[in-house]
Amino acid sequence: MSKIVIALGGNALGNTPEEQLQLVTETAKSIVDLVEAGNDVVIAHGNGPQVGMINLGMSTAAEAGAIKAAMPFPECGAMSQGYIGYHLQNSIQNELAARKINKSAVTVVTQVLVDENDPAFKHPTKPIGAFYTKEQADKIVAEKGYTMVEDAGRGYRQVVPSPKPVDVVEKDAVQSLIDAGQIVITVGGGGIPVIKKDGKLYGVPSVIDKDFASAKLAELVHADMLIILTAVDRVAINFGKPNQQLLESMNLEEAQKYIDEGHFAPGSMLPKVQAAMGFAATGGKAIIASLENAGKACKGESGTVIVK
């Protein structure tokens, strides 16, 4: 039996509540497969599209006078944790019941400590929200003052600061739930970013990359394995080119070489590889794989394994 932290991408969860609920119903099957095999499973997830849409919707409502003020970004993150977590635990619980497995899934609204002096606060890089054309993005910049960038050939998106996670505030509660045999959904969207001042925690407007937060969580709960699930079965070098090569494994030295050569796109595969490297450096086993092949990846039959 292994303790496995699974990191689900926010883009894989759909663009509407209806689409998301349909998708996570299928996601739940892969997750419960791992539970049924006897593993302790902890689930983290992204929220890039969802938190951006919540933030934009609240801002639009404030401009229309429907609410008194726009919702602060940390609160938007908390909302996304609740609504994505509800869909995940609902679907997982239904799948557990269908297989007569006596376990529960629970969502922990999670704060993640960041350093207030992290240079990321001066250089927004994390894409959130919907994709826009160049013309739409220029209009949003003019009207709202957002920073918009082109995202991996898929369109333009808003970017916000993305500080690195330092600690998970609720890690002891998460560990207690794991020890009790429950399936825990935590550090949703990378967690709600907070800084500590004078012994108190304060939310800050940013989005922690869910892969880095997942790696930090995996380290803190002493997981055996970190599985970062994405849209592809394996990491590739020379991606999209005639000489594209799929990788079954990388050690830390090889992974750094590929990063230095520019093989992995920032905001896409790069943070996944870096997060996997961070966990592998602690002695754990990190795998990047597709959701459909999560079970095979655990057996070494799919995915890219990153080792120390």
N, C-alpha and C positions, 0 to 999 in steps of 0.2 A: 504493500500500500504506500502511495506517495502523497505528499501534500503539494497540490498544484495550484498556482496562481494563473488564471486565464485573463488576458487583456483583449477585450473586444473593441474594435474600431467604431467610433461614432457614426462614420459614413455608412457602415454596414447595417445600421439600425433603421434606415429609411428616412424619408423626408416629411412624413405626416404621422400622426398618432395611429391611424388605421394601418398604414404600411408598416410601421414599426411593430405593432402588435402581431401582424401576420409573420413578419420576419423572425421575431424572437421566439415564436412558437416552434419554428424549425431549429433555431439556435438551441433551444432548450433540449432537443433530442440529443445533440452532440454533447452537451454538458452532462446530461443525466447518464449518457453512456459511460462517461468517466467516473461518475458517482457509483453506478452499478458495478463497475469493475473494482470497487473498493477504495477509491481514492478520496481524500479530503480535498474539496474544491472551493476555491475562493475566486470570485469574479470581479474584475475591474472593467470599466468601459469608458470609451470616449464620449464627448458630448459636443464636439465642434459645431456640427450643423444645428443641434437642438438649442444650445445656449445662445448662439447667435440669433436664432429666430425668436427666442423668448425675449432677448434684449431688444431686438428691433421692434417686436410687437409692443413691448412695454413703452418704448420711446415714442412710437407712433400713437399709442393711446394717450400718453401724456401731452403730446402736441395737439391732439384732438380735444383735450379737456376732459377725457373720460376718467382719468386719474390725476391726482394733484402733482405728482412728480414721477420722473422716470425711475425704474427700479435699479438700485445699485447692482453692479456686476456680480459681486459675491452672492447676493440673493438670487440672481438669475441662475447661477451655478447650482445653488441648493435646490431650486425648483427643478432643474434638469435631473439632478440626482434622484429626486422623489419620483418624477414621472417615468424615467427610464427604469429605475429600480422596481417600481410597481409592475411594469410590463414584464420585466425579467422574472421577478419572483412569482407572478401570477402564472406565467407559462411554465416555469420550472416546477412549480407546485402541482400543476395539472399533469405534467409528464410523470412526476414522481408517483402521483396517485394512480395513474394509468398502469404503472409497473408495480404497484403495491409496495413501494419503498417508503419506509416510515422515517422520513426526514423532512425538515422544513427549510425554506429559503427565506432569508431576511436581508433587508437593505439597511445599511448603516450610513446615515448622513455624516460624511467624513470631512474633517478639516485637515489640511496638510500645511505644515509649517514651511515657510520660505524665508530667505534672507532679504531684509528690506534694502540691502545694498547690492543685491544681485544686479549685474549690468543689464540683464534682460529688460528691466523696467524702462531703460532709456532707448531700447531698440526692439519695438514690437515685431514679432516674427510668426506668432501662432495663428494659422488661418481658422476662422470660425464662420458659422452662418452659411447662407446660400451662395451659389455661384452666380456671377453677373457677367454681362458683356462689358467691354471696355467703356462703351457709352454710358451704361447704367452705373458702372463703378465711378466714373468721373462725376456723374450727377450726385451720387451719395457723398463723395468727398466734398463737393461744393456745398451741399446742403447740411451735412452732419459733421464734417471735419474728420471722418474716420480715415485710417490708413488702409488703403486697398492695394493688394498685389496680385499678380498673376500666379495661379496655383497649379503647377505641374501640367500645364496644357489644358486644364479643365475649365478655365474661366477665372474671373477675378473675385477675390473674397476679402473681407475685412481681416486685418491682423491685429492682435493685441499682445502685450508682454507675456512671456512664457518663462517664468523663473524656475529654477531647479528645486525639486522637493528636498527638504532637509530631514523632516520627521513626519510621522502620521500621528496626529493628536490622539485619536481613538484606537491606537494599535492594541492596547490591553483588552479593550472590549471586543475587538475583532478576534484576538487570540482566544479569549474565553469562549466565544461562539464556535470557533473551529474545534476547540477541545471538547465542546459539548456535542460535536458531530453534526453541526448545522452547516448549510451552504450559505456563505456570506457574500453579499454584493457590496462592495466598498470602494473607496477612492474614485467614485464615479466622476467622469470628466477630469480625472487627475486630482480630484479633491477640491474643496473650497480653499483657495489660497489665503493664508493668514500669516501675519507677522506678530511677534511678541514684543510688547513695550511695557515696561514697569510691571512685569508679571501678568499682563493681560493680553488676550488675543484680539486682533483686529483684522477683519477681512480687507483684502486689497484687490483692485480691479485688474485681473489677469486670468490666464488659463494655464494651468500646469499640464504639460504633455502627459497624456494618460500612460504612455509606455514607460516614461521615467518614473512616474508615480507607482506604477505596477511593479517595476523593478525594486524600488525602495521598499514597498510593502512586502514583496517576496523575501527580501533580505531581512526585514524586521520580524516576520513570522517564521523565519527559518524554513522556507519552502524548499522542497527538493527540486522543483521544476517551475520555470516561468515559460508559459506558452503565449506568444504574441500572435494573435490571429488577424489575418488581413485578407486581401482579395486574391493573392497568388499562393501557389503551393510551395514555392521555394524562392529564396532571394536570388537575384540574377546580377551578374556583371555585364556590362555592355548592353543594358536593357533596351529592347526595341530595335537593336541593330542586327545585321546579318550574323555577326559573331557572338550573339547573346549566349551566355553560359549559365545554366542553373547550378546552384551550389548545394551539395548535400550537407556540407559542414564547413566551418571556418574556425581557426583558433584566433586568439586575440590579435596576434601579430599580423595574420592575413587580413583580418577584418579592418584593422587600422590602415593597412596598405591600400585596400580597396577604397576606403574613405578618402585617403590622401589623393588618390587618383581620380576622385570625383564620380564614382560609380553610383552613388546613392543620392537621390533627390532630397534636398532640405524640405521639411514639412511633410515628407512622404515616407520613403524607406529609411532615410538617414537616422531619424530619432529611434526607429525600431531597432536598427542594428546597434546604435550606441547604448540604448537601454539594455539590450540583450548582453552586450559586452560588460556593462556595469554589473549585472547579476552574475554572469559567468566568472568575473574576476573574484567574486566572493566564494567561489567553489561550487556554485549551483549549475544546473543544466538549463540552458535557454534554447528555445526553439521558436522559429518564425515559420508559420504555416497558414494554410487556408482553413476557414471554419469547417468546411465540409470534411476535411481530412485531419481534424484535431485528434481523433482516436488513433489513427494510423501514425500521426506524428509522435505520439507518446510511445509507440512501439518501435520507432525508428524507421518506419516505412514511408514517411513523407516529411516535408518540411526541411528547413535548414537548421542544423544544430550548431550553436556557438559554444565552444568549450575554452577553458582557460589555457 
